Amino acid sequence: MDVNSSILELKGVGEKTGKLFAKLDIRTLNDLLCHVPRDYEIYEDPVSIAQAQDKALCAVCGTLTGKLGERRAGSLHILTAALSDGTGVMQLHFFNMPYLKKVLKPGENYLFRGTVKSRGNAKIMEQPRMFRPEEYHRQTNRLLPRYSLTKGLTNQAVQKAVKQALEQCQAPEECYDGETLDSCGLMSRQEALYAVHFPPDRETLIRARKRLVFDEFFPFLYLLRRNRQLGEGLKNDYPMLETADTVRFLEQLPFPLTKAQQKVWQEIREDMSGPNCMNRLIQGDVGSGKTILAVLALLMTAANGFQGALMAPTEVLAMQHFETVRGYVKQYGVCFRPVLLTGSMTAREKREAYRQIETGEANLIIGTHALIQDKAVYHSLALVVTDEQHRFGVRQRETLAGKGCNPHILVMSATPIPRTLAIILYGDLHVSLVNELPQGRIPIKNCVVNDSYRPAAYQFIAAQVAQGRQAYVICPQVEEGENQDLENVTDYVGKLRAVLPPQVQVASLHGRMRPADKNRIMEEFAAHSIDVLVSTTVIEVGINVPNATVMMVENAERFGLAQLHQLRGRVGRGKHQSYCIFVNTKETEETSKRLNILNGSNDGFQIASEDLKLRGPGELFGVRQSGELAFRMGDIYTDADVLKLAADTLEHLLQQDPELSESRHLPLRRYLEQSVRDTVDFRSI
């Protein structure tokens, strides 16, 4: 078998299990090997019951004393037992596991592992895992992988499949020459893959992760460099004149541009009317007004008789942009003739959109990846605007038939990136910074609380809804997975419906829903048919519902600060005071420190800078930052040192061998060619 073999070739993976893996986008052995553990569990030595601390995950060993208890609470069957070790007593609670009544024998010794809860003087473990002592001791102090899962797929099943793939799969070709591996301190890819799934120790795991993160960053940086070379000094094929359209539009807007917006708008006008093709990034915090600048650039394009395209990372956001532009046409009479193009449209709707695009009837095309399909033939594409561009990826520039010749490029990003990283990541773009928020924005009130605050939070949400407001609740999982400590969207909806007044309308939204259903839910939320929206981070980017005033984030410690800041940006967009509640369910000193950064500041760039200082670039299992640079393993914040190493190594290799044509570099060239096949460069539209 090789890395491209189907996962169904593995022993024990049939059609049913294959469908579960497919839910995680795992279809080949390569997909499986790249599905690296989300974290690792360490089975530490058992502690005495007296030593077991509240909220600590630990193992205790002792003797069952007294009789087993049994009771029902509605549909829930509860089995209780008492474990004693001479230093104290631990109460054990098992839910819907009546068969344990025949397994557990009073007077016998057992080892249980779970999270301790203190209620008064009592110590309790709910739903602990039971081990034979010799079985537990075999795993003590080893790093055991824990994978992202879907319902029906266990961690053990993934482990077993990975182990089999590593043993039976042909070793991948090593793409770097020996000198590069040595100078960068990299282990071979085969060693790294094995060690990241089954690390013998923490030191080896750190080295394995470094290699795999390096492998992700290297082709990305290579493509950025190629784009920079191809874009330097490109002649402006669409020189534009300033028209009265943009001036009239600005005069009619109910708000003036901030000084920062005026400066960036001037830079855009100079680019689009100058001798060279525009290649510009607008970087600004959540709510700083980047979108209106994109609209002005697109309006200037339309007024000059050309077409512009606005590409969004999700259909929900594309639809929102489309409705906003249609509102401008209706209210201000701007010269846009917009058309929407998304993957979920019917064949008939797409054909009509393609016709309008090809004939030039539409001068503004708004959509998702559908904008770059072969069937989309443009009449005179002069400007491409991409929203949160790195969610899409990049690839080498190439001419796609009918998509325009060297259009102007405008990229918008709300993810705050420290300057040292921005130089590497945006080296192919001129950067404009919108570092000022519009007047009249009411600062969001933040609080970081533990899970005991939930009842009060639910009452607060109910009170806000009673005043006519709306709320978001964010959960890290779609459905219940292996990690039962994390809240999930599916169960949370039922929980909220049970505790909120019956008239409060609660709905859910997540990435696994069909695009049409996602659009419908967001439209209903925007129209206030829904009061509380329980969602994953799919609402993170750009969603605009000014009436929403509460953002409650469950398991906030699981998210990166930049991502939490993006989520917070979904509220505070209207005239009412807004609130953000971060529920910290893992109250360690480290998580409390990090979340308190958010509590004390609404400035995304300050938050990113403080977060980087606090966590440091070498942190092994940092929670992911905003998905803008959506690498599988790497994170531009926690892996800043690896990013710089990859950038320096790339520069060194290309100085020696610009085309990578020497025999020792041919494997690297093949790897880079393979890596770019599935990524997109919007300058090729």
N, C-alpha and C positions, 0 to 999 in steps of 0.2 A: 504493500500500500504506500501511496505518497500523500503529500499534504492536500492534494486536490480530490482525494477519494471521498466518497460519500460517508457520512457518519453511520449509515445503515450497514456498512461493511463490518462494523465492530460487533463482536459477539455480545449478545444480550441487548442490542439496540434494534428493536423491530419498528414496524410502521408507527405503532402507538407512541412509543418513547421518542421516535424520530420527530413526531409532530410536536411533542413537548419541547424538544431541543430547538425546533424551528421557531417556536415562539420567542426564543432568545437569540434569533438570527444565527443559529448554529446548524449548518447543513453539511459542511465538509470537515475533515480532520484539522485543517488549518484554522477554521472558525473555532473549533473546540480548543485547540492548543492556545489560541489567542484569547480565549475566555478565561482570563487570569482571575485568581481569587480576589474577592473584594476586601477580604482581610483574613487574618489567621487567628485561630483559637489556641491558647496555650493551657493545657491541663496542668495546673500547678499542684504541688503536694497538698494532700488533704489537711484541713485545719481542724482544731477542736471546736466543738459547738460554742464554747465560751469565747473563742477568738473570732467567730463568724460575725462580721460587721453588717449593719443595715445597708441594703442596696448592693452589697458585694456579691460577685459571682464566684462561688467557691465549692469545694467538695468537702463533705463531712462523712465520717465513718462511725457507725455505732450499732446498737442493738434495738430492735423494735420492742417497745414495752406496752403492756396493756392490750386491750382489744382494738380491732380496727373499727372506726366509726363510719357510718353510712347515712346520707340524707339526700333529699332532692330539693332543688330550688328551681321551680318551673320545669323546664325541659332539661335542666342540668343535674347530672348525677355526680355527687361529691363523696369521695372516699378519703377518710382522714386516718393518720397514723402518728405515733409519737416515737421519735428516735432519741436514744440516750447514749452518751459516751462517758459518763462519770463527771464531766465538767458542766453539763447542762442538758436541756431537753429541746429538741427541734420538732415543731409541728409540721407534718407533711400533708399537703392537700393535692389530690388527684381529681381532675375533672373528666367526666365521661370515659373513665377507664375501669369499668366494673370488674373486668377480668383479673385485675391485680389482687382482688380479694382472695383468689385461689393461689396467687404467686407469693404474696407477702406473708411470712410466718412470724408471729410474735415470738421473741426469744432468740431469733437468729440475727447474725451480723449482716449489714448491708452498707454499701457506699452510694451516696446520692450527690448529685451536682446540680446546682441551680442558684437562682438569685434570692438572697435573704431579704425578708421584710420584717421589720420590727413593729409590733402592735402592743404598746405598753411594755410589759416585761416579757412578752412572748416573742419567740423567733419562729418565723414561718418560711417554708419553701413551697411555692406553688408549682405544680407540674414539673418536679425535678426529674432528671434522667437518672436511671438506675444502672449501675455497673457492677460486674464482678470485680472484686479488689484486684485480682491479677490482671484483668483486662485493662483497668484504669491505669495501673502502674506501668504497663507497657507503653502507654501514650504520654506519661508524665513528662512535662517540660519539652515536648516536641511541638513544632509549629504545624498545626493542622489546618489545611485550607478550608475556607468557607466561601462558597460561590454565590453569585446572584442567581436566583432560582425563579421558577414559575410553579403555579399550583400543580401538584401531581409529580413533580420532579424533585427527588431528594438530593441532598448534598452528597450522600454516599454514592448515588447513581452517577453523578457527575465525576466524582473522584475515580470511580472504577473505570469509566469510559476514558478519562484523561490518561490514566496509568497504562491502559491497553494501547492507546494511540501512541504514547511515547515509546513503548516497547516495540511496537510493530511497524511504526511509520519510518520510512526512509529518512535519514538525516538531511536537513536542508543544506543547500550549498552555502558555504561561507562566503559572504560578499566582500569582506574587508581583507586586505592583505595582512600578513603577519606583523609588519612594521606598524601599521595603523592600530591593530589590536593591542600591541605592546605599549605604544606611546599613549593610548587613551585608557589603558588599564581595563580592557574589555575581555570578558570570557567569550567562548564560542557561542553561537546562537543555540545550538543543540543543548549545551550545558545549561544555558540560561533558561530555556524552556522547561527543562526538567527541574531545575532548582527553584523556579518561581512557583511551580505547582507543589513540589515536595521538598521544601528546603531542609537541609540537614541542620542548619543553624542560622541565626539572624544575619551574621556577617556574609554568608554565601547568598542569602536572599537579597541583601542590599546590592551586591555585585550583579546578581542576575537581573534585578529590576533596572539597574543602571543600563545594562546592555539593551534590554528591550525598549526602554524609553529612548535611548540613543537611536535605535532603529526606526522609531516613529518620527523623531524630530528631523533626522538627516534628510529623507526625501522631501519633507515639507520645506525645509530651508533651501534645498537644491532648486525646487520649483519656484520659490520666491526669487531666487537669484536669477534664474532663467527669465522670469517675467520682467525683472528689473532691466536686464540687458536688452530684452526685446522692446521694452517700452521707452527706453531712454531716447529722448530727442525725436520721437515720432511726430511726423508732420500733422498738423491739425487739418484733417480732411473736412471738418464741419465747422469752419469759423463762423461765429455768431455775432450779430449786432445786438446792442441793447435796444429793447423795444419798450413801448409804453405799457404793455400788458403787465409786466411785473411791477411797475410803479403803481398802476391802478389797483392791482391786487393788494399790495402792501398798504395803500391808503384806505382800503375798505376793511381790512382786518380789524377786529375789535381790540387788538393789542399791538403795541409797537415792538419792533425787534429790540432785543437787548444789545448793548454795545458789542458783546462777544459775537452775537449773531450777525450784526452789521459787518464786522470785520471779516468773518468767514464768507459772507455773501459777496463781499468785494473781491476776495481771493478767487471764488468760483467764477465770477464774471470775467475777471482778468484771464483765468485759465481758458475759458471757453471761447474767448474772443482773440486769444493770443496765437502765436505761430506754432506751438506744440500742443499735442494731445493732452487733455487733462487726466491726471492720475492722482486723485486726492482722497484722503481719509478724513472724515469728520468724527472726531472722538469727543464725546461729551457725556456727562453724567445723566442718569435717569431723569427725564423731565426737563432737560435743558433746552429743548426745542430744535433738535436735529432734523426732524421730519419736515418742518416747514421750509428749511433750507433746501432739502431735496426737491420739494414741490416747486420752489422758485426756479431751481435749475431745470427741472422738467418743463416748466411753463416757458422759460426762455427758449428751450429747444423747440417746443410746439409752435411758439410765435415766429420762429425762424423757418418754419415749414418742414421740420424734421420729426422723426419719431424718437420717443424715449421709452425705456423699459425700467420698471421698478420690480425687483425680485425680492420676495420675502421668504424666510425660512419655513413658515408654516402656512397652511391654507387659511387658518383663522386670521392670521395677521394680514395676509394678502387681501382677504375679503374686507377687513377693516380699512385698509388703505384705499381700496376701491370705493367703498361707501363714503369715505371722507372726501375723496376727489369729486365724486358725483355731487356731494353737498356743495363744494366750491363752485362747480359749474352752475348749479341751480341758484345759489345765493349771490354769487359775484359775477356770473356770466363769463368766466375765464374760457380760453379757447381750447380747452381739453376736449378730445373725443375719446374717452377711455374705453378699454375693453378688458375683461377679466379672463385669465387663462390658468386653470388649475387641473390637476390630475383627476379630480373626482367629477368633473363636468361630464355631461353625456356626450356621445359621439356627435350628435347633431349640434350641440352648443359649441363644441370644439371646432367643428367645420366652419361655423359662422364666424368664430373668433379668428381662425386662420385666414378666412377670406378678407376680413377687415384689416388684418395685419399686413397681408401681402399687397392689397390694393392701396394701402396708405389711408384708408377711410378712418382707421384708428390711429391717433398720433401719440397715445399713451397706453402702453401695455403693462398691466399689473398681474403678477402671478407668482408661481413657485417654480420648481424645476421644469415644469411644462414649457416655460419660455424658451428653453434651449433644445427642445425636441426637433428632429429633422423636419417635421411637418410645419413648424413655425418659420415661415419665410418672410423676412422683413422687407419693407419698401425702402426705408431710408433711416436705419437705426443710427442715431448720432450720440446717444447718451445712455449708459447703463448705470443704474443706481442699485446697489446691493445693501440690504439691511442685515446687520449682524453677519457679515460676509463669511467668516471662518466656520460657520455652521455648515457651509457647503463644501469647503475644501478648495484646493487650487490644482491646476495642472498646466503643462507647458502650453504656450500660446499656439493656436492653430486656427486656420480659416475655416469656418463652418459656412457652407454654401448659403448665400442669401441673408446672413445674419449681420451684415454691415461690415465696413472696412475701418478698422481702428477707431471705434467709438470712444468718446470721453468716458472716463470711469470715475464714479463717486461712490465711496464706501462709507457706511455709517456704523459706528460701534458705540454701545453704551457701557461696555466692559472696561472699567478703569485698569490700565496697565502701566506699571511704573516705567519711567523713561528708559531705564537701562534695558528693559525687556522690549520696549516698543521699538528701539533702534534696530534690534535684530528682527523682530516680527513684521515691522512695517517698513523695512528698508526700501521697498519698491514703490512707496507712496509718499506724497507730500502730505504732512499731517497738519490739520487745522483743529484747534482746540476750542470747544464751546464750554468755557469755564465759569459760566454765570447763569443762575436760574432766573426765569421770568419773574417779574414783580407780582406780588399778590399771592404767591404760593404759601400756604399755611404749613409750617414745619410739622412733620409727623411726630406723634408722641409714641415712644417705644417703651416696652418693658420686657425683661427676661425673667421668666418664672419657671418653677418646677411643675410636675404633673398634678400636684395637689391643688393648683390654681384652676384646673379645668372647669369645675362647676361654676366658679365666679366668671370665667371667660364666656361660658355658654350663656349665663345670665346677661352679661354685657352685650353679646351679639344679639340676643333677643330684644334688649332695650334699644339698640341701634336700629334693628329692623322695624320695631314699633314706631320709631321716628321717621321711617321711610327710607332708611339707608340699606345698604347691602354689604355682604361680607364674603371673603375668601377663606377657606381652610386648606392648607397644603399638607399633604402626606407624602412620605418618601417612597411608598410602594403602591402599586395598583391593587394588588390582592394579597392575601396572606401568604407569606413565603416561609422559608426555613427560619428566618429571624422573627420570632413572634414578639420580640420587644418593640418592633417598629409598627407604627400605625399604618393602615392601608386604606385607600380610597373606598373600596367596596364595603368594608365593614363600618367605616366611619360614617357613611351616609345613614345607615340604619341607626347608629348610635345617636346622631344628631336629631333624627326624626323622633326618637324616643324621648329626648330631653327638652327639645324646643317646643314652643306652643304649636298646636296642630295647624294653625293658619300659615306658619312659616314654610315657604316652599324651598326644599333642599334638593339639589341635583349634583351629579358628578361629571367630571371631565378628566380624561387621561389619554395618553398617546396611542393606546391600543384600539381606541374607538375609530370607526370609519370617519374619514374626513367630513362627509356630509353630516354625520351626527355631531361631530365636534363643532362645525359651523352653526348647526341648529341650536345647540346648547348655548354657545356664546351670543348668538342673536337674541335668544330668550333672556339671557342674563342682562345684556345691554338694554333690552326693552323692559326690564324689571318684572318679567314673568317669574323669575327665579330670585329668591332672596339671599340664599347662601349657596355658594359653589364650592364643593369639595373637589380638589384637583391635585394632580401631580405638578411638577414644575413646567408642564406644557404651557401654562399661562405666563411664564417668566418674561417673555420678550414682547414688549410693545402693546399689550392689550390695554385698551383705554375705555374704562367705564367710570366716569367722574363721580357717579353716585355711590360707588363702593368706598366705604370708610374704615373697614376693619380687615386686617390681614393677620391670620393666626397660623403660625408655622409649627407643626408638630415635629418632634425629634429634630429640633433646629440644629443640634450639635452634629447632625449627619451631613450638613451642607457646608459648602465653602462660604466665606463671608461675602465675596463678590456676588455669589448666586443669591444669598439672602437679601443683599442690597437690591438686586434686580427685582426680586419678588416684592420687596417693600415698595418698590416704585409703581406697583399696580394700584396703590391707594395714594391719597394726597393729591389727586388730580382734579378735584372739584373745589367748591366754595365752602365745604364743611370740614371741620376738624377730623383728621384721620388718625388711626391707631394701629400699631403693629405689636403683636404678642408673640414672642419667641418662647416656645415651650422646650426647656432644656431637661431632657429625661436622663441625662448622664452627668450628674453634678460633680464632675471632677474639677480640680483647680484650673486645669488647662482649658477645658471647655468653657468654664465660667469666665475666664480671662478673655477668651476670644469673643464670646458673645457680648461681653460688656463693651467691646469696641463699637459694636453696632448700637448698643444702648446709648452711647454717648455722642454719636455723630451721624449725620445724614449725608456726609460728604463721601462719595464713592471713592475718590482718589486717595483721600486720607485713610479710608478704611483699608484699601488695597495695600497701601504702604505700611500701615501698622500691622496688618495681617502677615505680610511677608517678613517683617522684622520679628514678630512673635513666634512664627512657626519655623522660620528658617528654610532655606532652599533644600536642605537634605532630609526633611522629614519623610519617613518611609510610607506611612499610611495616612497622609493628609486627606481629608474629605475633598472631593472634587470642587474646583471653582466653577464659575459660570461655564455653561457648555459652549461658549463661543469658539474656543479652540478645542474642538471635541476629539482629542486623542483618546485612544482606547486605554492607555496606561498613564501616559505623561501628563503633567500639569505644569503650565508655564510658571506658576508661582513656586510650588514645592520643588520643581526640578529645574529651576533657573540655572543652576551650575551645569547640568547636563546639556541644556539648551545652548549655553555659551560654548561648551566643549564641542558640540556638534557643528556649530557655526564656524569655529576656528579651524576644525579639522577639514570641513568642506572647503574653506578658503585655501588652506594649505595644499590639499590634493589637486584642486583646479588650477592653482598656480603652477604646479609641477606638470600636470597633464590635463589641459583645458577640455579635451573631448573624452577623457577617460578611455583612451584607445590603447594604452599599453596593456600587455597581456595580464599583468598582475591586477589591473583595474577592471578587466572585462566582467568578472562576476558582479562587481559593484554596479557597473553600467546596466547589466541585465536586471539587477534588483530594482534600480531606479526606474527603468522602463516599465517593469511590472507594477511598481507602486503607483504610477501615475495614470493607469488605465481607467480607474474608477472615480477619479476626482475631476473637478471642473474649474476652469478659469473663466470668469465672466467676461474677461476682455476678448474671449473668442466668440462671444455671441454675435 
